[in-house]
Amino acid sequence: MIELDVTAHWVTLFDDEVAAALVSLVDCAVDDGGTLGYSEPLTPDEAASFVANLRRRVEAGEAHVLLGRVCGVPAMMAVLALNGMHNCRHRAEICKGIVHPSFRGRRLVEMALKQLVKRAESLGIEQLILDVREGSRAHALWKRFGFSTYGVLHDYARIDGRTYRGHFMVQAVGSLRTRLGLDTHTPTGSMKRRTSMLERTAFKSELKHLLQTHLTLSHPIFLELFDPRRPNLELLRKVALQGYQLTKHFLGYVEHLYFHCPLPRFKRALLINVYEEETGRLSRTGNHVALMQNFIAALGVSDAAREAAQPLPATRELIEYRLAAVRDPGRYHVGAAAVMIASEGQNLETRAGEPRHELLAKAYGLSPFDLQFFSVHQQEDVGHVEQGLSLVAELCTTRAMQDEARDAVDHTCRLFHAMYENMHVEFCRPAARAMAV
């Protein structure tokens, strides 16, 4: 089997691309004989209502929507619906679970269930319930993953004049965790869990080492971008427009971290960071989004083309993961680790001792003014990462919090790598892209 790039993220932004992905998955399940409450593909009105309802529930905190892609193609979705009754908040329902028929056999269900378990545990949910038509493919699947029937409804569904029984099934989150092997492996499978907390200085060192093990400049796309003998301006334009999607959101991340910061001395440092991002006065340059816009303009991209560009799926996943993390005060240490360590740490990397702005100047003849976005971050983010390491180390007062911070750094760095891989497939390897669809 050919190995394809698989990603999954929790949806927080319901734009047109996400809406189309969700509707396409519902339609493919209906066409394949799935039972999602629809007998025909969604009409435009039904599709708009479906997406609007999901958006409302997510924004109200009533549901969480997981969307998975294979090489950027929508491949899987699941909805975790919370129970609003005070005495029943320990349980949640898995609904609208879909895997595109073209991507069956790639363990997407297992990946989705692992994400559902982690999200359920973070919300204090101890029990998962669902309902399914008897004898269906989904019924067999849920049984295989350990769900058991606690009730049967004989008149569950009516299709083409025929009545079907439905099974109402349940499993404890802890039981599913064990069945999926999450008791012995971390979310990424790359780090062993510790049995005790690390001392603060040792924990900072471990986080710093973890960041340094994720070197993105070694990705093949940069071999093509930074080759002074064969500069690829068109590729650089496309990559820069994806980078712009990240830049537009970064100030919002830092503002959330500032607003929710529980430690006064770090709150002041974050305020200074916000001030510099917004004004550029400390570096005597300009607003950091404007600096990125100057760089893109130097590549010959018009303002209209720049603003019309849309994030690729993996770029969007990186944006949304960090946004969800910084918005939740209960996961502040996760957001701080993802943004201040893993994200700002990307700007510190060099290649053969040369930072990004020097490599770009050598390959494309760009001026220091054109490259201010990169040179400023190369200097400033040394301090920002150090602040992040100190802040996260002080915040993590339990072993579990240290584990979560490690996972956040590791996962964010992997999302950066996945973003570059998505660009490489989309922009450099058309044959791989054709195979994916």
Secondary structure, 3 states (H helix, E strand, C coil): CCCCCEEEEECCCCCHHHHHHHHHHHHHHHHCCCCCCCCCCCCHHHHHHHHHHHHHHHHCCCEEEEEEEECCEEEEEEEEEECCCHHHCCEEEEEEEEECHHHCCCCHHHHHHHHHHHHHHHCCCCEEEEEEECCCHHHHHHHHCCCEEEEEEEEEEEECCEEEEEEEEEEEHHHHHHHCCCCCCCCCCCCCCCCCCCCHHHHHHHHHHHHHCCCHHHCHHHHHHCCCCCCCHHHHHHHHHHHHHHHHHHHHHHHHHHHHCCCHHHHHHHHHHHHHHHHCCCCCCCCHHHHHHHHHHHCCCCHHHHHHCCCCHHHHHHHHHHHHHHHCHHHHHHHHHHHHHHHHHHHHCCECCECHHHHHHHHHCCCCCCCHHHHHHHHHHHHHHHHHHHHHHHHCCCHHHHHHHHHHHHHHHHHHHHHHHHHHHHHHCHHHHHHHC
